[in-house]
Amino acid sequence: MMYTRMPEWEDYMASSVIAAANRLERKGMVVKTETKEGIVVRITEKGKNQILKFELKRMVPLKDKWDGKWRLVFFDVAEVQRGRRDQLRRYLKQLGMEEMQESVFVSPYKVFNQVKYLREVLDIPHGVKLAELSWVENQEDLKEIFEL
């Protein structure tokens, strides 16, 4: 997991820090505990999941040298999880993948680690499958799309 260096506490007014911690606590993102040293603020699982979702927004398309293989991501996510399915589509496109069919995306780049991360964060690990192919029927069109 990637960590970001926190700014120095002295740069903030105590009331601002307290207000922020209270907001996060009300949203279930942190738990505050009073100790003899002062108040300790710990991130909850809900808060950790929110951080992971912020990391998803930072994902960018990979542009490695093409190794001649196609990476396919295909999925079957139930209608009751439509929001997660729509998020999955958005993030796959954000990764630079092209939609071949409604639930099938393709990329010439090594995107599997990002997609594995994505399906875990969206909590749909069993509905998303991966495949690596050396040939796909319309690959000449795909080569043009990806400028290979």
C-alpha positions as MATLAB code, in Angstrom:
seq = 'MMYTRMPEWEDYMASSVIAAANRLERKGMVVKTETKEGIVVRITEKGKNQILKFELKRMVPLKDKWDGKWRLVFFDVAEVQRGRRDQLRRYLKQLGMEEMQESVFVSPYKVFNQVKYLREVLDIPHGVKLAELSWVENQEDLKEIFEL';
ca = [
       0.000    0.000    0.000;
       1.255    3.478   -0.797;
       1.443    6.058    1.981;
       1.468    9.804    1.674;
       3.528   11.903    4.043;
       1.249   13.838    6.323;
       1.742   17.595    6.530;
       3.072   19.006    9.765;
       0.298   19.372   12.344;
       1.589   22.806   13.302;
       0.487   24.075    9.889;
      -3.173   23.620   10.903;
      -5.290   25.191   13.569;
      -6.323   22.695   16.228;
     -10.002   23.478   15.629;
      -9.661   22.543   11.935;
      -8.047   19.212   12.778;
     -10.702   18.432   15.383;
     -13.525   19.356   12.986;
     -12.048   17.150   10.255;
     -11.619   14.206   12.640;
     -15.217   14.630   13.843;
     -16.550   14.640   10.259;
     -14.562   11.507    9.428;
     -15.796    9.822   12.600;
     -19.452   10.621   11.767;
     -18.920    9.054    8.317;
     -17.414    5.940    9.904;
     -13.999    6.533    8.327;
     -12.103    6.819   11.634;
     -12.483    5.937   15.301;
     -11.291    8.347   17.962;
     -10.008    7.008   21.271;
      -9.003    9.120   24.245;
      -5.763    8.075   25.924;
      -3.662    9.685   28.617;
      -1.389   11.040   25.840;
      -4.346   12.603   24.038;
      -6.805   11.600   21.346;
      -5.750    8.817   18.979;
      -7.457    8.695   15.597;
      -7.438    5.312   13.821;
      -8.682    4.628   10.335;
     -11.487    2.047   10.004;
     -11.952   -0.562    7.281;
     -14.465    1.781    5.656;
     -11.836    4.534    5.694;
      -9.203    2.212    4.227;
     -11.589    1.237    1.452;
     -12.189    4.919    0.675;
      -8.431    5.478    0.379;
      -8.201    2.552   -2.041;
     -10.975    4.115   -4.146;
      -8.993    7.362   -4.318;
      -6.035    5.333   -5.604;
      -8.254    3.989   -8.405;
      -8.720    7.516   -9.684;
      -4.947    7.785  -10.119;
      -4.683    4.763  -12.417;
      -3.363    5.662  -15.843;
      -2.964    3.702  -19.075;
       0.259    1.762  -19.384;
       2.294    2.288  -22.529;
       4.956   -0.413  -22.530;
       6.521   -1.931  -25.597;
       3.965   -4.385  -26.954;
       4.921   -8.028  -26.428;
       2.482   -9.338  -29.066;
      -0.125  -10.509  -26.543;
      -3.626   -9.261  -25.936;
      -5.039   -8.942  -22.428;
      -8.767   -9.539  -22.153;
     -10.923   -8.650  -19.190;
     -14.421  -10.057  -19.233;
     -17.031   -9.872  -16.540;
     -20.467  -10.896  -15.427;
     -21.621   -8.634  -12.615;
     -25.250   -8.961  -11.525;
     -27.808   -6.238  -12.181;
     -28.185   -5.652   -8.439;
     -24.529   -4.524   -8.520;
     -25.014   -2.213  -11.479;
     -23.131    0.642   -9.790;
     -20.037   -1.507   -9.330;
     -20.331   -2.816  -12.880;
     -20.519    0.736  -14.239;
     -17.529    1.752  -12.109;
     -15.602   -1.235  -13.440;
     -16.281   -0.144  -17.028;
     -15.175    3.426  -16.278;
     -11.935    2.310  -14.637;
     -11.121   -0.162  -17.429;
     -11.507    2.673  -19.927;
      -9.399    4.895  -17.665;
      -6.688    2.208  -17.903;
      -6.768    2.640  -21.672;
      -8.639   -0.574  -22.396;
     -10.975   -0.778  -25.395;
     -14.454   -2.248  -25.169;
     -14.830   -5.138  -27.618;
     -18.310   -6.084  -26.432;
     -20.510   -4.966  -23.579;
     -18.611   -6.986  -20.962;
     -15.316   -7.620  -22.741;
     -12.351   -5.233  -22.748;
      -8.966   -5.603  -24.431;
      -5.507   -4.102  -24.049;
      -2.100   -4.869  -25.548;
      -0.472   -3.823  -22.272;
       0.125   -5.642  -18.982;
      -2.885   -4.423  -16.997;
      -3.684   -7.508  -14.924;
      -2.232   -6.226  -11.650;
      -4.337   -3.071  -11.893;
      -7.460   -5.058  -12.816;
      -6.923   -7.475   -9.905;
      -6.639   -4.485   -7.580;
      -9.726   -2.927   -9.145;
     -11.926   -6.002   -8.735;
     -10.911   -6.338   -5.072;
     -11.592   -2.688   -4.260;
     -14.976   -2.853   -6.031;
     -15.675   -6.127   -4.170;
     -16.451   -8.146   -7.301;
     -13.515  -10.609   -7.326;
     -15.410  -13.571   -8.765;
     -17.294  -11.686  -11.469;
     -14.183  -10.473  -13.334;
     -11.969  -12.854  -15.316;
      -8.687  -12.334  -17.155;
      -7.196  -13.904  -20.269;
      -3.994  -13.463  -22.229;
      -4.094  -14.297  -25.941;
      -1.550  -14.367  -28.715;
      -4.235  -13.889  -31.377;
      -7.666  -12.278  -31.515;
      -9.941  -12.209  -34.555;
      -9.937   -8.474  -35.216;
      -6.384   -7.757  -34.104;
      -5.517   -5.659  -37.166;
      -8.257   -3.219  -36.168;
      -7.012   -3.305  -32.578;
      -3.453   -2.577  -33.701;
      -4.747    0.574  -35.378;
      -6.763    1.603  -32.335;
      -3.753    1.176  -30.030;
      -1.350    2.582  -32.637;
       0.859   -0.516  -32.602;
];
